[in-house]
């Protein structure tokens, strides 16, 4: 496992140290792992020549908005599928599972016309809406909710709790690990999302980091120091979020792996 982890992290380490390499060391043959000196010239040029701070803020707003909204929407839907009885529940859940198999590219054309009719193109809200109600969130949370003992719900209903009370006082307090795991997943998904953001966001001041990284790459010349420094800065927020929530994320993944249902 350590060997696989090392192979996985080597490209990230290469990007991180290339971000602080002078240009002669970047193009040296054979390649140098350790630079002759460290430089912040690429970072200075990045913030001076491009609206990188604005891109970073756009991505942070988008990822936070989608993560919070998706947790709310997915929790309500998953609770309905897991704990409430209503006609057509299982059939509709199968439809949601089918939509998990469809790539976003299949629905991007109707999404574009829908956002255009709502006048949400080139806005953060237009970029966020298609990612809020992902089927994977409903599926993951539903499976976890099914694993919570029914006795806890019965005891709450005997004490006078409504369905909303069961959700807020029984289900949610016992589901924090899976919330952390799914929250990290959806945050990373939104942070790295490129295809829909490229279509929806048109202004250079409104694009997110993945689209901004594409803008930095010129048509005829590639500044590798600039691109790697931008990629390094773009990866830091996700890394910080993971380090803060790592214990809950690992616990949520471990619990989810053993769920039946």
N, C-alpha and C positions, 0 to 999 in steps of 0.2 A: 504493500500500500504506500509506503514511503517512496518507493521507486516510481510508482505511477504519479504520485503527487509531485515529485521532483520534475518529471517530464512535463507535467501539466503547467508548472510554474516557470519553467525556463523562458518561454516567450515573454511572459510578463516581466521577468527580471531584465531581459534584454531591452525591452521598451523603456523600463525605468532608468537603466543606466545610460541608454542612448540619449535620453532627454537631457542629460547633463554632460554629454561628450562634446568637445569641439569638432568642427566639421572634418578636419584631417583624420581624426580617430574613427569617425563614422565610416569613412570610405577606405580605411586602411586594409591592406591585404598582406598577411592573413588578418582576419578580424581580431580586434582587441576587446577582451572582456573588461579589463580595467583601464579606464582612460588615463592619459598622461596627466591631465588636470581636469578639474570640474569647472563647469561654466553654467551660468544662468542666462546666457545671451539668448538662447532659444525661447525661454519663458518671457524675457523682456520683450522680444520681438512679437511674440504671440499676443500679449496684452496690448502692445502699442499699435500693431497693424490690423488686428481683428477685434470685433466686439465679443471676445471670448467670455468676459465676465457676464455679459448679457445672455449668451448662450447657456452658461452655467446656471444662471438664475431661472431661465425658461425651463430647462430640464428639471431643476429642483421643484419648481411650482407644478409642472406637469406630473412628475412622479409622485409628489405628495398628494396632489388632488386625486389622481387615479387610485393610489393605494388606499386612502381614507374612504373614498366613495365605493371602491370595489369591496372593501371589507364590510361596509354597511349593507350594500345590495346583496352580496353573496351570502352573508349571514342570514338575512331575512329569507332569501329564497331557499337556502339549505335547511333552515329550521322548518319551513313549510313542507319541503319534500321529506324530511326525516321524521317529523313528529306530528304533523297535522293530517287528518284524513279528509280528502275531498275528491270528487269524481275526476277521473282522468289524470290523477297525480303521477302514476307510474308511466303512463304513456307519454306524458309531457317530459318526464325525466329522460326517457329513452331518446326523445327528439334532441334534448340538450346534449346527450352523449354523442349523437351523430354529428352535431355541430362542432364537437371537439376535434373531429377528424378532418374538418374543412379548413384549409389555409386561409388566411386573411385576404390573400390576393383574389380569391374567388368572389368576395363580396365588396371589393374596393370600388368598383364602378357604381353600384347602387348607393354605397356609402357617400361617394363624392357628390352625387346628385342630391342626396338627402341633406347633407351638410350645406350644400349650396342653396337649397330651398329654405333652410333655416337661417341662412346668412351667417353661418358659423365657420366658413372657410377662412384660413389665415388667422385663426384665434386659438388660444389654448383650450377653450371649451370644445371646439370642433375636433381638436386632436385627441382630447381626453375621452369623449363620449364612447367611441367604439371599443375602448379598452376597459371600461368600467365593469361591464357585466360579462366577464369571460366565463365560459362553461367550466373550465378547470377549477375555478374558485368554488362554484356551486357544488361540483362533484367532490372535491377534497373536503370541504366543510360538512357536507351531508354525510359522508362516510364516517367522519369523526363524531358527529352528533349521534349517529346510530349506535356508536360504541359506548355512549354514556348510559349508565344503568337506568332503566325505566323506573326503578323504585324511587329515585330522587325526584323525578317528575311527579309520580303519584303522591309522594309525601307533600310536595309543594302545592298540588291541587287540593289535597285534603285541608291544607292550611289556608285555602282560599285564593290561591294564585290563579290568575287568568293565564292564557297562552303567552301574553306579553310578559307577565311576571315569571313564568317558567323560563322564557328566553333570557331575560335580564338577570334573574337571580340564581338560576341553575345552570343553564347551558353555557352562557358566556363566561362566568367565573371559572368553569372547569375546562375551558377551551383555549386558554391563553397560549399554550405552546403551539397549537396549530395556527392560531392567528399570527403569531410571530413568523412561523415558517412561510405561510402564504403571503403575509405582508412583505417579507423579504423577496419572495419570488416575484410578486407583481411589481415591486419597486424596481428590481433589476430589469424586468421585462420592459417596463415603461422607460427606464433610463436608457436602455440600449435600442429601443424601437426606432427603426429607420424608415421603413417603406411608407407607412401611412403619414408619418410626419413630413416626409419629403413631398407628398402629394398635397397635404392639407395646408402646410405652412409655406408661404411664398416669400415673405419679407425677410431680408437678412437679419433684421433686428428681432424677429420672432421665432426663428428656427431653433431647434434643440441641438444638443451637442453632437449626436451622430450625424445630423445633416450639416452642421458647421464643420465637422472634420472633413466631410466630403468637399466642402467649399474651399478649405485650405489647400487641398491637393489640386495643383494647377493642371491645366490641359497639356502643357508642354514641358513643365519643369516640376519636379517633386523635391520639396525641402524636407528631407527626412528628419532633421533635427527639430524642425517646427512641428511636424506631424506627431512624432513620438512624444514631444513635450506636451502637446495637446491631449494625446491619448492617455498619458500618465496622469495629468490633472483630471481628466474625465473619469478615470477609474477610482480616484480617491474617495468620493462620497459613498459609493457602493461598498467599498472596503470598510469605511468607518461604520456604516450602518450594520454590516455583518459582524464586526468586532463587538459592537455594543449588544447585539441581540444573539450572539452565537450560541449561548447555552440554551436559550429557548428554541432557537431554530433547530439545533441538533436533537433536542428532546421532541419537538413537534414532528420531525421527519421520522424519528424512531418509533413514535406512537402511531403515526400514519401507516408505517410499513406493515404493522400487524393488524390493521383494521379489517373486519369482515363486513360484508353487506352489500 
